[in-house]
Amino acid sequence: MPSVALGFVGLGMHMPTSVPLMSRAELIKYGGATFATYALALPGPSLAEAAEEPEYGAVERVNNKIYMYAEVSAESCAMIRRAIADATQELQQYTAALSISHPLRIELHIQSQGGALMPTFGLVDYICRNPVPIDSFIDGYAASAATLISVSCAKRYAYRNSIMLLHQLSGGASGKFADIEQQVSNMDLFMSMIRNIYLDRTAMNRSEIDEVLATDEWFSARVCLEKGIIDEILA
């Protein structure tokens, strides 16, 4: 497979200078811009490196609480959907058995730098149509695609030191001019879908959204509250 040498913008991470090329579909990414400039197929850490690093990439459920401490990917989105389905079934059975009048809710705790865009759209729709309300909690940080998941929840919470990043998608294309032109058209469509989600689920108007998406500025919990990205700051 051919490879390409690229530069990175990172947080002190060691990155290889040559990585495999990815398909056009794989290169469409909405996340991690502050951590790495492009969506790339990177080799995993060595066993020694993995042993020294804190565990990341987990999606776990504890009763009605789902913890998404992972990059947004097809796999993590599928795991979240299964966790939501299981929690929903259990809560519905519990509600019926105890004749509870008020709706029980699912908590989705998020700590993620973002990731793949297209699985995100599917998860957003799944969350919105789930019969049991799902509330989001920002545990530390949420960026890019992870913010689309968060804002789509029924109630959105953050803590005092939570931070969030909303920005434009990143991508790349190769091939004939027609291939590149088609990819630009696809990215225009995806950006429109991103804007519409924020327009529906925040207090920002279209011009404010475009201004926010044009930068890589992290927002404090207070700013997120002012912009309607979250509903409440928890102590």
C-alpha positions as CSV (number, residue, x, y, z in Angstrom):
1,M,0.0,0.0,0.0
2,P,1.4,3.5,-0.8
3,S,2.2,5.8,2.0
4,V,2.4,9.5,2.5
5,A,4.5,11.7,4.8
6,L,2.5,14.2,6.8
7,G,3.0,16.7,9.6
8,F,1.0,16.7,12.8
9,V,-0.3,19.1,15.4
10,G,-0.4,17.2,18.6
11,L,-0.1,17.3,22.4
12,G,3.5,16.0,22.7
13,M,2.6,12.7,21.1
14,H,5.2,10.8,19.0
15,M,3.8,10.2,15.5
16,P,5.3,8.3,12.6
17,T,6.4,10.2,9.6
18,S,4.9,7.7,7.1
19,V,1.4,6.2,7.4
20,P,-0.8,4.2,5.1
21,L,-3.1,6.1,2.8
22,M,-6.8,5.7,3.5
23,S,-9.9,5.6,1.3
24,R,-11.8,8.8,0.7
25,A,-14.7,7.6,2.9
26,E,-12.3,6.8,5.7
27,L,-10.7,10.2,5.5
28,I,-13.9,12.0,6.3
29,K,-13.5,12.7,10.0
30,Y,-15.0,15.0,12.5
31,G,-12.8,14.9,15.6
32,G,-9.4,15.1,17.1
33,A,-8.3,18.2,15.3
34,T,-6.6,19.5,18.4
35,F,-4.9,16.1,18.9
36,A,-4.0,15.2,15.3
37,T,-4.4,17.1,12.1
38,Y,-5.7,14.3,9.9
39,A,-7.7,11.1,10.3
40,L,-5.0,8.5,9.8
41,A,-4.5,4.8,10.2
42,L,-1.9,4.8,12.9
43,P,-0.1,1.7,14.3
44,G,-1.1,0.7,17.9
45,P,1.3,1.2,20.8
46,S,3.8,-1.4,21.8
47,L,3.0,-3.6,24.8
48,A,5.4,-1.6,27.0
49,E,3.8,1.7,25.9
50,A,0.3,0.4,26.4
51,A,1.1,-0.7,29.9
52,E,2.2,2.8,30.8
53,E,-0.8,4.5,29.4
54,P,-4.2,4.9,31.1
55,E,-6.9,2.8,29.7
56,Y,-8.9,4.5,27.0
57,G,-11.3,3.4,24.3
58,A,-13.9,1.9,26.7
59,V,-17.6,1.9,26.4
60,E,-19.2,0.5,29.5
61,R,-22.6,0.3,31.1
62,V,-23.5,0.3,34.8
63,N,-27.2,0.0,35.3
64,N,-28.7,3.1,33.6
65,K,-25.3,4.8,33.2
66,I,-23.3,4.4,30.0
67,Y,-19.7,5.6,29.9
68,M,-18.3,6.6,26.5
69,Y,-14.6,7.1,27.2
70,A,-13.5,6.5,23.6
71,E,-12.9,7.9,20.2
72,V,-16.1,8.0,18.1
73,S,-16.0,5.1,15.7
74,A,-18.3,2.6,14.0
75,E,-17.4,0.2,16.8
76,S,-17.9,2.5,19.7
77,C,-21.2,3.8,18.3
78,A,-22.4,0.3,17.8
79,M,-21.4,-0.5,21.5
80,I,-23.3,2.6,22.7
81,R,-26.4,1.6,20.7
82,R,-26.4,-1.9,22.3
83,A,-25.9,-0.4,25.7
84,I,-28.8,2.0,25.2
85,A,-31.0,-0.8,23.9
86,D,-30.2,-3.0,27.0
87,A,-30.7,-0.1,29.4
88,T,-33.9,0.9,27.8
89,Q,-35.3,-2.6,28.0
90,E,-34.4,-2.9,31.7
91,L,-35.8,0.5,32.6
92,Q,-39.1,-0.2,30.8
93,Q,-39.5,-3.5,32.6
94,Y,-38.6,-1.9,35.9
95,T,-41.1,0.9,35.3
96,A,-43.9,-1.5,34.4
97,A,-43.2,-3.9,37.3
98,L,-43.2,-1.1,39.9
99,S,-45.9,1.0,38.3
100,I,-43.6,4.1,38.3
101,S,-45.4,7.1,36.8
102,H,-42.3,9.4,36.2
103,P,-40.0,8.3,33.3
104,L,-36.7,6.8,34.3
105,R,-33.7,8.1,32.3
106,I,-30.4,6.9,30.9
107,E,-27.2,8.8,31.6
108,L,-24.6,9.0,28.8
109,H,-21.2,10.1,30.3
110,I,-18.9,11.3,27.6
111,Q,-15.1,11.9,27.5
112,S,-14.1,11.8,23.8
113,Q,-12.0,13.8,21.4
114,G,-14.4,13.0,18.6
115,G,-13.8,10.7,15.6
116,A,-15.7,9.3,12.6
117,L,-18.6,11.4,11.3
118,M,-21.0,9.0,9.6
119,P,-21.5,6.6,12.5
120,T,-22.1,9.7,14.6
121,F,-25.1,10.7,12.4
122,G,-26.6,7.2,13.0
123,L,-26.1,7.4,16.8
124,V,-27.6,10.9,16.9
125,D,-30.8,9.7,15.3
126,Y,-30.9,6.6,17.5
127,I,-30.6,8.8,20.6
128,C,-33.3,11.1,19.5
129,R,-35.9,8.4,18.8
130,N,-35.1,6.3,21.9
131,P,-38.3,5.8,24.0
132,V,-36.4,6.4,27.3
133,P,-34.9,9.9,27.6
134,I,-31.1,10.0,27.4
135,D,-29.2,12.7,29.2
136,S,-25.5,13.6,28.5
137,F,-22.8,14.4,31.0
138,I,-19.4,15.8,29.9
139,D,-16.8,14.1,32.1
140,G,-13.8,16.3,31.4
141,Y,-14.0,17.0,27.7
142,A,-15.9,16.4,24.5
143,A,-14.8,17.5,21.1
144,S,-16.0,17.5,17.5
145,A,-18.3,14.5,16.8
146,A,-18.7,13.8,20.5
147,T,-20.4,17.2,20.9
148,L,-23.0,16.2,18.2
149,I,-23.8,13.2,20.3
150,S,-24.0,15.3,23.5
151,V,-26.2,18.1,22.2
152,S,-28.7,15.5,20.8
153,C,-29.5,14.2,24.2
154,A,-32.6,15.2,26.1
155,K,-30.8,17.1,28.9
156,R,-27.2,18.1,28.6
157,Y,-25.0,18.5,31.7
158,A,-21.4,19.5,32.3
159,Y,-19.2,20.0,35.3
160,R,-17.3,23.2,36.3
161,N,-14.1,22.1,34.6
162,S,-15.7,20.4,31.6
163,I,-14.6,21.8,28.2
164,M,-16.0,21.3,24.7
165,L,-14.8,22.0,21.2
166,L,-17.0,22.5,18.1
167,H,-15.3,22.9,14.8
168,Q,-15.4,22.0,11.1
169,L,-14.9,18.5,9.8
170,S,-11.5,17.6,8.3
171,G,-10.9,15.4,5.3
172,G,-8.8,14.7,2.2
173,A,-9.2,13.3,-1.3
174,S,-7.0,11.8,-4.0
175,G,-7.6,10.7,-7.6
176,K,-9.1,12.4,-10.7
177,F,-10.5,15.9,-10.6
178,A,-14.0,14.5,-10.8
179,D,-13.3,12.3,-7.7
180,I,-12.0,15.3,-5.7
181,E,-14.9,17.5,-6.9
182,Q,-17.3,14.8,-5.7
183,Q,-15.6,14.6,-2.3
184,V,-15.9,18.4,-1.9
185,S,-19.6,18.0,-2.6
186,N,-19.9,15.3,0.0
187,M,-18.2,17.4,2.6
188,D,-20.5,20.3,1.8
189,L,-23.4,18.0,2.6
190,F,-21.9,16.8,5.8
191,M,-21.1,20.3,7.0
192,S,-24.7,21.3,6.3
193,M,-25.9,18.3,8.4
194,I,-23.6,19.3,11.2
195,R,-24.8,22.9,11.2
196,N,-28.5,21.8,11.3
197,I,-27.9,19.6,14.4
198,Y,-26.3,22.5,16.2
199,L,-29.0,24.9,15.0
200,D,-31.8,22.5,16.3
201,R,-30.1,21.7,19.6
202,T,-28.3,24.9,20.8
203,A,-29.2,28.5,21.3
204,M,-26.9,29.7,18.5
205,N,-28.2,31.0,15.1
206,R,-26.6,30.0,11.8
207,S,-24.1,32.9,11.7
208,E,-22.9,32.2,15.3
209,I,-22.6,28.5,14.4
210,D,-20.5,29.2,11.4
211,E,-18.3,31.5,13.4
212,V,-17.8,28.9,16.1
213,L,-17.1,26.1,13.6
214,A,-14.4,28.2,11.9
215,T,-12.1,28.0,14.9
216,D,-10.5,25.4,17.1
217,E,-11.4,27.2,20.4
218,W,-12.3,25.2,23.5
219,F,-15.3,26.5,25.4
220,S,-15.6,26.4,29.2
221,A,-18.8,25.0,30.8
222,R,-20.0,28.6,31.3
223,V,-19.6,29.5,27.7
224,C,-21.3,26.2,26.7
225,L,-24.2,27.1,28.9
226,E,-24.5,30.6,27.4
227,K,-24.6,29.2,23.9
228,G,-27.1,26.5,24.8
229,I,-24.7,23.7,24.1
230,I,-25.5,22.4,27.6
231,D,-28.5,22.9,29.9
232,E,-26.9,23.0,33.3
233,I,-23.5,23.0,35.1
234,L,-23.3,20.6,38.0
235,A,-21.3,21.2,41.1
